[in-house]
């Protein structure tokens, strides 16, 4: 039987071409392939220049973990993220993982970068029309899940990278000439650029670089990505005000920014310093505009919960002369950035920010420390330190005797322990830490806590085999019973491996993500505070609850302070908030801090913020 002839088309799917049958060219799957349940594939993302970009397949492309994406250079704000090579085909079908991401995006109000339901509807409508927008929204959803589900962080971060990679590939394949002079056709491009910039910010704030140069390079990579929408939208801003985006231009932006009626005083000092420089008119105006935008974050009109939205639009609102000053890393521009980082710290409750503002401002202050420009950032850095101290609540009972510098101490005998003391030290360790919520996040079951105690016995016994180990105990002079212990290290007594980074991570029942997360934050904080400067470090100061308030911990700490003073070295520690005032009375000062989200006891939700402050004691100058 002869096959009926048909008009040939270059735009049909590959399966119909192979079978020499007419293809109706429906995408993502033609009717022929849908009917016989074949995989439908096309040789191009969409057919021909005469078709609109909206004809492209909306099927998300997710490569399996470990898939080697063809590399193309991108700014450092997206480490490991590269667009796919031109010409790769979006063959992959939608699966239940994508459905989970879409459901999460639609139902979790914390995730949205659009502060109103009408804007979220606009974003979703454009996502359904344009696959590059949908991929970007799903990538953002995956990134959020990587934050709130630390046990699956690697899976969702990889997924977010792959989805954003695919979004960039699809976006880069657009024939811009098809947009013509239509502002309406640029709406999805605007939405995509906004989501891409927001995702770039989230990604850059995930990292904790050890020095300011690295952190600044990463931040500038984000800023260039976020400002990419200016090149796409150049000449069309006024027309966009008449599109479905009119709500954001005509209502939300005026609501957030009140440049003619600045109320807050947080940025007054930097304004005056900038005026004193005598910048040319263009740079002076652009810099003052950047400061106004930062003040808008502090003011957070009309609602404090809008603060994070205002912060996340800062990069896009900057004027070009100030951006050039940042790109040249001019110190006056970096000083303005210090106030932006302080404003970021005010937004720390937002899921994508956390402790990033504190980290970046501390790095910047250390970058300027000792130079003439340090005075420019000293005020925001001092405000940050004051905020950290204010966040520390008063210690819980038993109360400290205010009539003396530290709690009244019994005549405890401070000695080095014997190997046979290891079980008692392990017992005190768990008893003293029982009120610490992080311990129960790391070891959530009675079985895991029992495993921890057995581990601590063996671990401490191995430590005590070394006569020079950094362990002291306070013994009750009447009974000989150990009332408390302290573990420390120093340049002459280095700790081989931090406890949370060692074999403890492999105990059955432990939540390794909270051990790893804490160890990483603590290491980063110490690096920020000291760099390579030698110091003593207090790792644990634990007292049996039965001896609490009798001065055992203070005597143990004083012992190390005496040794550090003899060596002329500072002493560093990370303190829970309840112990800050006690260490302050011993002469310690707050330098920095860090926080992490953990679950409450009996819950899987990351609903509690655990915080520690970094403190230093320095020997008196001779």
DOROLUM-758968 format. One record per residue (C-alpha): residue in one letter; residue number from 1; y, x, z. Coordinates in steps of 0.05 Angstrom, whole numbers. Each point is the difference from the previous one (the first is absolute). Example, Ala and Ser with C-alpha at 12.3 -4.5 7.8 and 13.67 -1.06 7.14 Angstrom:
2
residuo_num_north_east_up
a_1_-90_246_156
s_2_69_27_-13
# end
This chain:
622
residuo_num_north_east_up
x_1_0_0_0
x_2_67_28_-20
x_3_52_11_55
x_4_64_-40_-9
x_5_58_45_-17
x_6_61_4_43
x_7_67_33_-1
x_8_-5_70_30
x_9_41_18_61
x_10_11_67_32
x_11_14_-34_67
x_12_-69_-30_14
x_13_-44_24_57
x_14_-49_56_-11
x_15_-61_-44_11
x_16_20_-50_-55
x_17_16_56_-48
x_18_-69_31_12
x_19_-33_-67_-14
x_20_46_-14_-60
x_21_22_-68_27
x_22_69_-29_5
x_23_34_13_67
x_24_52_-49_27
x_25_32_61_35
x_26_7_-36_68
x_27_11_49_56
x_28_-28_25_45
x_29_-64_-30_-29
x_30_-6_-34_-68
x_31_-37_-67_-5
x_32_-60_32_-36
x_33_-13_50_55
x_34_13_-51_55
x_35_-51_-48_-31
x_36_-57_50_-3
x_37_22_37_63
x_38_13_66_-33
x_39_49_53_24
x_40_62_-9_-42
x_41_38_63_-17
x_42_62_14_-42
x_43_19_66_-31
x_44_73_-7_23
x_45_33_-29_63
x_46_30_-54_-44
x_47_-1_-17_-73
x_48_56_25_-43
x_49_74_5_8
x_50_11_-72_-17
x_51_-32_-22_65
x_52_37_-6_66
x_53_-18_46_58
x_54_-25_-63_35
x_55_-62_-1_-46
x_56_-29_60_35
x_57_-63_-5_41
x_58_12_-13_74
x_59_-67_28_21
x_60_11_53_54
x_61_-29_68_-17
x_62_-29_35_61
x_63_-37_65_-10
x_64_-56_14_50
x_65_16_48_56
x_66_0_71_-25
x_67_15_-19_-72
x_68_39_56_-32
x_69_64_-30_-27
x_70_33_39_-57
x_71_58_36_33
x_72_72_-8_-20
x_73_56_28_43
x_74_34_-48_48
x_75_49_10_57
x_76_-30_24_66
x_77_11_-68_33
x_78_-66_-22_-30
x_79_-49_57_17
x_80_-62_-7_-42
x_81_29_-57_-42
x_82_0_10_-75
x_83_8_-49_-58
x_84_-62_-7_-42
x_85_0_34_-67
x_86_32_-40_-56
x_87_-49_-43_-37
x_88_-50_-12_56
x_89_-25_-72_-2
x_90_5_-49_57
x_91_-72_-24_-4
x_92_-15_-12_73
x_93_-11_-71_25
x_94_28_-32_63
x_95_-46_4_61
x_96_1_-26_72
x_97_39_61_24
x_98_58_-20_-44
x_99_-5_-71_26
x_100_4_26_71
x_101_62_41_-18
x_102_33_-60_-33
x_103_-17_-45_58
x_104_27_51_49
x_105_65_7_-40
x_106_10_-75_-1
x_107_-17_-15_72
x_108_25_59_42
x_109_75_-10_13
x_110_8_71_27
x_111_-17_30_-67
x_112_54_-32_-43
x_113_59_40_-24
x_114_34_-65_-21
x_115_35_-32_60
x_116_-4_-71_-27
x_117_-55_-45_-25
x_118_37_-13_-66
x_119_3_74_-16
x_120_-74_8_17
x_121_-14_-56_-49
x_122_41_37_-53
x_123_-40_63_13
x_124_-67_-35_-5
x_125_21_-38_-63
x_126_18_66_-33
x_127_-64_31_25
x_128_-40_-56_-35
x_129_40_12_-64
x_130_-1_75_-1
x_131_-61_40_20
x_132_40_62_19
x_133_36_-41_52
x_134_-65_-30_27
x_135_-32_69_5
x_136_60_24_40
x_137_-2_-59_48
x_138_-75_10_11
x_139_12_75_12
x_140_52_-17_53
x_141_-49_-48_33
x_142_-54_55_1
x_143_49_49_31
x_144_16_-50_55
x_145_-74_-11_14
x_146_-9_76_6
x_147_51_-1_57
x_148_-26_-60_39
x_149_-74_17_-10
x_150_-4_73_19
x_151_-76_-1_-3
x_152_6_-13_-75
x_153_62_41_-13
x_154_-30_47_-52
x_155_-30_-58_-40
x_156_65_-40_-3
x_157_45_60_-11
x_158_-44_22_-59
x_159_2_-71_-27
x_160_76_-3_7
x_161_8_65_-38
x_162_-46_-24_-56
x_163_35_-67_-7
x_164_69_31_-1
x_165_-25_51_-50
x_166_-23_-56_-45
x_167_67_-37_9
x_168_38_63_-22
x_169_-46_8_-60
x_170_11_-72_-23
x_171_75_4_13
x_172_6_65_-40
x_173_-34_-33_-59
x_174_56_-52_-7
x_175_39_0_-65
x_176_69_-9_30
x_177_27_-24_-67
x_178_-40_-64_11
x_179_47_-16_58
x_180_59_-3_-46
x_181_65_-19_34
x_182_-34_-52_44
x_183_15_4_74
x_184_-56_-50_13
x_185_-51_47_-31
x_186_24_55_47
x_187_-14_-41_63
x_188_-73_24_5
x_189_24_71_-12
x_190_49_-8_58
x_191_-55_-28_45
x_192_-48_56_-18
x_193_53_54_12
x_194_16_-31_68
x_195_-73_-3_21
x_196_-13_70_-26
x_197_59_27_39
x_198_-23_-35_63
x_199_-70_27_-9
x_200_28_70_-11
x_201_38_-6_66
x_202_-63_-24_37
x_203_-39_58_-29
x_204_51_53_16
x_205_7_-24_72
x_206_-75_5_10
x_207_4_76_-1
x_208_24_44_57
x_209_23_65_-33
x_210_5_59_48
x_211_69_24_-25
x_212_63_-32_-26
x_213_-2_31_-69
x_214_-67_-32_-15
x_215_20_-67_31
x_216_66_0_-38
x_217_-34_15_-66
x_218_-48_-59_12
x_219_58_-46_19
x_220_39_19_-62
x_221_-61_-14_-42
x_222_-1_-70_29
x_223_75_-9_-12
x_224_-6_19_-74
x_225_-56_-51_-9
x_226_38_-56_34
x_227_62_14_-40
x_228_-39_-2_-65
x_229_18_-73_-7
x_230_72_21_-14
x_231_-20_30_-66
x_232_-41_-61_-19
x_233_54_-50_21
x_234_61_38_-25
x_235_48_-48_-32
x_236_-37_-63_22
x_237_19_-7_74
x_238_51_-55_-11
x_239_-48_-39_-44
x_240_-56_5_52
x_241_45_-39_48
x_242_-11_-60_-45
x_243_-76_5_-2
x_244_-52_-22_51
x_245_23_60_41
x_246_67_-31_14
x_247_-21_-16_71
x_248_-5_74_18
x_249_65_20_-35
x_250_43_-59_21
x_251_-27_-17_69
x_252_-43_54_33
x_253_40_63_-18
x_254_67_-30_23
x_255_-35_-24_63
x_256_-25_70_17
x_257_60_42_-19
x_258_69_-13_28
x_259_40_61_-22
x_260_67_-32_15
x_261_-18_-17_71
x_262_-41_57_31
x_263_-11_-15_73
x_264_-46_54_26
x_265_26_68_23
x_266_-65_41_-8
x_267_27_36_-62
x_268_72_11_22
x_269_-9_75_13
x_270_-31_16_-67
x_271_55_-40_-35
x_272_54_43_32
x_273_-37_64_-15
x_274_-7_-19_-73
x_275_74_-17_-4
x_276_17_69_29
x_277_-35_36_-57
x_278_48_-19_-55
x_279_-53_-19_-51
x_280_23_-22_-69
x_281_15_-74_-6
x_282_-66_-17_-35
x_283_-45_36_50
x_284_40_-25_60
x_285_-6_-72_-23
x_286_-75_6_-14
x_287_-13_34_67
x_288_38_-53_39
x_289_-38_-54_-38
x_290_-66_33_21
x_291_25_0_72
x_292_20_-74_-5
x_293_-71_-16_-24
x_294_-29_36_61
x_295_47_-37_46
x_296_-26_-64_-31
x_297_-70_19_25
x_298_27_9_71
x_299_39_-65_-4
x_300_-60_-38_-31
x_301_38_-63_-18
x_302_-14_-55_10
x_303_-68_14_32
x_304_-29_64_31
x_305_-65_-14_-36
x_306_36_12_-66
x_307_14_72_20
x_308_-61_29_-35
x_309_16_-37_-65
x_310_70_29_0
x_311_-27_70_14
x_312_-50_-5_-57
x_313_55_-16_-51
x_314_45_58_21
x_315_-24_48_-54
x_316_11_-51_-56
x_317_71_-16_24
x_318_25_72_2
x_319_54_22_-49
x_320_-17_56_-48
x_321_49_53_28
x_322_-33_-3_69
x_323_-69_4_-32
x_324_22_64_-34
x_325_23_27_67
x_326_-69_-15_29
x_327_-35_31_-59
x_328_40_64_12
x_329_-19_-4_75
x_330_73_6_19
x_331_5_3_76
x_332_51_-56_6
x_333_-48_-46_-38
x_334_-58_21_44
x_335_43_-16_61
x_336_9_-71_-27
x_337_-75_-2_-9
x_338_-8_15_75
x_339_33_-68_14
x_340_-46_-33_-50
x_341_-60_29_37
x_342_28_-26_66
x_343_7_-69_-32
x_344_-72_8_-23
x_345_-21_11_72
x_346_33_-67_17
x_347_-48_-30_-51
x_348_-62_33_30
x_349_-33_-67_14
x_350_-7_-11_-75
x_351_-71_16_-23
x_352_19_51_-52
x_353_49_39_44
x_354_-29_12_70
x_355_21_69_25
x_356_25_26_-67
x_357_74_-4_17
x_358_-10_39_65
x_359_-42_52_-37
x_360_50_10_-57
x_361_61_3_45
x_362_-34_51_46
x_363_-17_44_-60
x_364_72_-5_-26
x_365_30_17_68
x_366_-46_61_5
x_367_20_19_-71
x_368_73_4_20
x_369_-11_26_71
x_370_39_63_15
x_371_46_-7_-60
x_372_70_-28_-10
x_373_-26_-66_-28
x_374_-42_-17_62
x_375_61_-33_31
x_376_-1_-50_-57
x_377_-70_-25_18
x_378_2_11_75
x_379_26_-70_16
x_380_-55_-40_-37
x_381_-52_48_27
x_382_26_-9_72
x_383_0_-76_-10
x_384_-73_6_-22
x_385_-18_38_63
x_386_36_-51_43
x_387_-39_-56_-33
x_388_-66_35_12
x_389_16_7_74
x_390_23_-72_5
x_391_-66_-23_-29
x_392_-38_33_56
x_393_-10_-51_56
x_394_5_16_74
x_395_-64_28_28
x_396_-48_-51_30
x_397_-17_1_75
x_398_-10_40_42
x_399_74_14_-3
x_400_28_70_1
x_401_34_19_65
x_402_73_6_-23
x_403_18_42_61
x_404_-33_61_-31
x_405_-6_32_-67
x_406_-74_-17_-9
x_407_-50_-40_41
x_408_-15_27_69
x_409_-58_48_-10
x_410_-58_10_47
x_411_-26_70_10
x_412_-45_-3_-61
x_413_-32_66_-18
x_414_12_19_-73
x_415_-59_40_-27
x_416_-42_12_-61
x_417_-62_-45_1
x_418_-73_19_-4
x_419_-48_-22_-54
x_420_-32_-47_52
x_421_66_-37_4
x_422_-6_-25_-72
x_423_-29_-69_18
x_424_55_-13_51
x_425_54_20_-51
x_426_-30_-47_-52
x_427_-2_-56_52
x_428_74_10_16
x_429_18_4_-73
x_430_-27_-69_-15
x_431_25_-31_64
x_432_70_26_-10
x_433_2_-20_-73
x_434_-29_-70_12
x_435_69_-33_-3
x_436_16_35_-65
x_437_-8_-51_-58
x_438_-12_56_-51
x_439_-64_20_37
x_440_-28_-70_-8
x_441_20_-3_-73
x_442_-37_66_-13
x_443_-60_-19_44
x_444_-2_-77_0
x_445_-68_-13_32
x_446_-33_18_67
x_447_-53_38_-39
x_448_51_42_-36
x_449_36_16_65
x_450_-66_22_31
x_451_-11_46_-60
x_452_70_27_9
x_453_-12_16_74
x_454_-65_37_-17
x_455_36_38_-55
x_456_57_20_47
x_457_-50_27_51
x_458_-32_45_-51
x_459_66_18_-33
x_460_33_19_67
x_461_-61_39_23
x_462_3_41_-64
x_463_75_12_12
x_464_-12_23_71
x_465_-51_52_-22
x_466_61_40_-21
x_467_33_26_63
x_468_67_3_-36
x_469_-1_-73_-24
x_470_63_-40_8
x_471_-24_-47_54
x_472_27_-9_71
x_473_-22_-49_54
x_474_34_-26_63
x_475_-49_-3_59
x_476_7_-41_63
x_477_5_52_55
x_478_-38_-44_49
x_479_-58_-22_-43
x_480_-1_51_-56
x_481_-2_-59_-49
x_482_37_9_-66
x_483_60_-47_0
x_484_25_17_-70
x_485_-4_50_-57
x_486_43_29_-54
x_487_-19_30_-68
x_488_49_44_-36
x_489_5_54_-52
x_490_48_56_-16
x_491_7_58_-50
x_492_-45_41_45
x_493_-48_-59_14
x_494_-4_-37_-67
x_495_-39_-64_-5
x_496_-52_7_-56
x_497_1_-72_-22
x_498_41_-59_26
x_499_-47_-47_36
x_500_15_-60_-46
x_501_-14_43_-62
x_502_-67_28_22
x_503_-71_-26_8
x_504_27_-58_41
x_505_13_-35_-67
x_506_-75_-7_-13
x_507_-19_-37_64
x_508_-37_-65_-13
x_509_45_-60_7
x_510_67_36_-3
x_511_55_-24_-46
x_512_12_65_-37
x_513_62_-25_-37
x_514_38_-5_66
x_515_-23_70_21
x_516_20_30_-67
x_517_65_-39_-3
x_518_21_22_69
x_519_-19_73_-12
x_520_40_1_-65
x_521_62_-31_32
x_522_-3_47_60
x_523_-8_61_-45
x_524_58_-21_-44
x_525_44_-13_61
x_526_-13_69_30
x_527_14_32_-67
x_528_66_-36_-4
x_529_19_21_71
x_530_-22_72_0
x_531_-23_23_-68
x_532_-31_69_12
x_533_38_12_65
x_534_-50_22_54
x_535_-6_-45_61
x_536_-46_-26_54
x_537_-29_-69_-12
x_538_-25_-50_51
x_539_-57_-38_-31
x_540_-23_-43_59
x_541_26_-11_70
x_542_-46_-51_34
x_543_-3_-23_72
x_544_-54_-41_34
x_545_31_-69_12
x_546_-19_7_73
x_547_47_59_6
x_548_55_-29_-44
x_549_71_12_25
x_550_-19_57_48
x_551_26_56_-44
x_552_-63_30_-30
x_553_26_-7_-71
x_554_67_30_18
x_555_-31_61_33
x_556_-45_11_-59
x_557_58_-4_-48
x_558_42_47_42
x_559_-56_51_-3
x_560_6_3_-76
x_561_76_0_3
x_562_-4_62_44
x_563_-45_36_-49
x_564_44_-20_-59
x_565_63_24_37
x_566_-33_67_12
x_567_-14_6_-75
x_568_69_-27_-18
x_569_-31_-57_-41
x_570_14_-75_-4
x_571_-52_-53_18
x_572_-14_-58_-46
x_573_-36_-66_12
x_574_-10_-69_-28
x_575_11_-53_54
x_576_-16_-73_4
x_577_61_-41_16
x_578_-18_-14_72
x_579_1_74_18
x_580_65_20_-35
x_581_44_-7_62
x_582_-48_43_42
x_583_2_56_-51
x_584_76_-8_-6
x_585_5_14_75
x_586_-39_64_-11
x_587_51_23_-51
x_588_-30_-24_-66
x_589_43_-29_-55
x_590_-19_-49_-55
x_591_0_33_-69
x_592_-35_-49_-44
x_593_-55_-52_-1
x_594_-49_-38_-43
x_595_-34_-67_0
x_596_-59_-34_-33
x_597_-27_-71_-5
x_598_-64_-14_38
x_599_-40_-63_17
x_600_3_-33_67
x_601_-65_-1_40
x_602_-50_-47_-31
x_603_40_-9_-64
x_604_-4_31_-70
x_605_73_-14_-17
x_606_50_58_5
x_607_45_-40_45
x_608_22_54_50
x_609_45_61_-8
x_610_-23_62_38
x_611_55_51_11
x_612_4_70_28
x_613_61_44_10
x_614_2_75_-12
x_615_31_39_57
x_616_18_72_13
x_617_15_42_61
x_618_36_66_-11
x_619_3_56_52
x_620_69_10_32
x_621_40_55_-33
x_622_3_63_40
# end
